[in-house]
Amino acid sequence: MGMEGSRDARMEPMEPHEDEGFEALAAELKLAHRDSSAFLDLLAERFERALTACVSVRRRWGVLGGRVVELRLQVGDFLYRFEAPNPPFYTVTRQRVVNGIAVGTAERLGGDVWPERLCADLSELARRERLSARALERMLLGG
C-alpha cells in the first residue's frame, strides 16, 4: 500500500532545508499511550484521516459503541500492527513487507520504542514520497 491517492491539499512539497523530524508526534504518542483506554481509538482516527490508503482498522462493537481491537498501519516497507484483544492493554509489532509479502519475523515493540520507530519510518516515507514532513505531522496531530 502506497501513498498514491492519499495526498491531501494540505500537503506541501518538501523543501530541502525543512526538518524531517516528527518530534512533536513522537512526544504526543509517548504521552498518549499512557492513557490506553482510548489510545488506539485516537490513533486509528488520526491515521485513518491522514493516511487513509495505508490503514486498516478492526473494531469490536457493543452497546456503548465500538472499540479498536486491531489497527494495521503500512508505513513504507513496514507494517505496524496494534492489537488490543483485551482493551485497554495492547501490543505493537513491526514487520518488513516487500511487494505485499511479509519478510522475516515480526518484531514486538515496547511502549518506549514504537513511537520512535514509527516516526522514523514516517519521516522516511515523507522523504521518499517527496512530501512535507511538517504537513504530514500536522495532519496526524490534527493541526
C-alpha positions as CSV (number, residue, x, y, z in Angstrom):
1,M,0.0,0.0,0.0
2,G,1.5,3.3,-1.0
3,M,0.6,6.9,-0.6
4,E,-0.9,7.2,-4.1
5,G,-4.3,8.8,-4.0
6,S,-4.0,9.7,-0.3
7,R,-2.3,13.1,-0.8
8,D,-4.3,16.0,0.6
9,A,-4.5,19.6,-0.4
10,R,-2.9,20.4,3.0
11,M,0.3,18.5,1.9
12,E,3.1,20.7,0.7
13,P,6.1,19.7,-1.4
14,M,9.1,19.1,0.7
15,E,11.7,21.9,0.9
16,P,15.3,20.8,1.0
17,H,16.0,22.7,4.2
18,E,12.9,21.5,6.0
19,D,13.3,19.5,9.2
20,E,12.1,16.0,8.5
21,G,11.6,15.0,12.1
22,F,8.4,14.0,13.8
23,E,9.4,15.1,17.3
24,A,6.1,16.5,18.3
25,L,4.2,13.4,17.1
26,A,6.6,11.1,18.9
27,A,6.3,13.1,22.1
28,E,2.4,13.0,21.8
29,L,2.4,9.3,21.1
30,K,4.6,8.5,24.1
31,L,2.4,10.7,26.4
32,A,-0.9,9.5,25.0
33,H,-0.2,5.8,25.2
34,R,-0.2,6.0,29.0
35,D,-4.0,6.6,28.8
36,S,-4.5,3.4,26.9
37,S,-8.3,3.2,27.4
38,A,-8.9,5.4,24.4
39,F,-5.5,5.5,22.9
40,L,-6.0,3.0,20.0
41,D,-9.3,4.7,19.1
42,L,-7.4,8.1,18.9
43,L,-4.5,6.6,16.9
44,A,-6.9,4.9,14.5
45,E,-8.9,8.1,13.9
46,R,-5.7,10.1,13.3
47,F,-4.2,7.7,10.8
48,E,-7.5,7.0,9.0
49,R,-7.8,10.7,8.4
50,A,-4.1,11.3,7.4
51,L,-3.1,8.1,5.6
52,T,-6.4,6.5,4.5
53,A,-4.9,4.1,2.0
54,C,-2.4,2.8,4.4
55,V,-4.7,2.0,7.4
56,S,-6.9,-1.0,8.3
57,V,-9.0,-0.9,11.5
58,R,-11.0,-3.7,13.1
59,R,-13.4,-2.7,15.9
60,R,-15.4,-4.7,18.4
61,W,-18.9,-3.3,18.7
62,G,-21.0,-3.2,21.8
63,V,-23.9,-1.3,23.4
64,L,-21.8,1.8,24.0
65,G,-20.1,1.8,20.6
66,G,-17.0,0.4,19.0
67,R,-13.5,-0.1,20.3
68,V,-10.4,-0.7,18.2
69,V,-9.1,-4.2,18.7
70,E,-6.7,-4.1,15.8
71,L,-5.0,-1.4,13.8
72,R,-2.8,-2.1,10.8
73,L,-0.7,0.7,9.5
74,Q,1.5,0.3,6.4
75,V,4.3,2.9,6.5
76,G,6.8,2.4,3.7
77,D,8.3,-1.0,3.9
78,F,6.9,-1.7,7.4
79,L,3.6,-3.0,8.7
80,Y,2.7,-1.9,12.2
81,R,0.1,-4.0,13.9
82,F,-1.5,-2.7,17.1
83,E,-3.6,-5.4,18.8
84,A,-5.9,-4.9,21.8
85,P,-7.8,-8.2,22.4
86,N,-8.4,-7.1,26.0
87,P,-8.6,-3.3,26.0
88,P,-7.1,-1.2,27.4
89,F,-4.0,-3.4,27.0
90,Y,-2.3,-3.6,23.6
91,T,0.7,-4.9,21.8
92,V,2.6,-3.5,18.9
93,T,4.6,-5.4,16.3
94,R,6.5,-4.2,13.2
95,Q,7.3,-6.3,10.2
96,R,9.0,-5.6,6.9
97,V,6.8,-6.2,3.9
98,V,8.1,-6.3,0.4
99,N,5.7,-6.4,-2.5
100,G,2.9,-7.4,-0.2
101,I,4.9,-10.3,1.3
102,A,6.0,-10.4,5.0
103,V,9.7,-10.8,5.2
104,G,11.3,-12.2,8.4
105,T,9.7,-12.3,11.8
106,A,7.5,-9.6,13.3
107,E,9.4,-7.6,15.9
108,R,7.5,-6.9,19.1
109,L,7.9,-3.2,20.2
110,G,7.5,-1.8,23.7
111,G,5.8,1.4,24.5
112,D,9.0,3.3,24.8
113,V,10.3,2.1,21.4
114,W,7.5,2.0,18.9
115,P,6.7,5.8,18.8
116,E,10.4,6.5,17.8
117,R,10.4,3.7,15.1
118,L,7.0,4.8,13.7
119,C,8.1,8.4,13.5
120,A,11.4,7.4,11.8
121,D,9.5,5.3,9.3
122,L,7.0,8.2,8.7
123,S,9.9,10.5,8.1
124,E,11.5,8.1,5.6
125,L,8.1,7.7,3.8
126,A,7.8,11.5,3.6
127,R,11.3,11.8,2.2
128,R,10.7,9.0,-0.4
129,E,7.3,10.3,-1.4
130,R,8.6,13.9,-1.5
131,L,6.0,15.1,1.0
132,S,6.5,17.7,3.6
133,A,7.2,16.0,6.9
134,R,5.7,19.1,8.7
135,A,2.5,18.9,6.7
136,L,2.2,15.1,7.4
137,E,2.9,15.7,11.1
138,R,0.3,18.5,11.2
139,M,-2.3,16.2,9.6
140,L,-1.6,13.5,12.2
141,L,-1.7,15.9,15.1
142,G,-4.9,17.4,13.8
143,G,-3.4,20.9,13.2
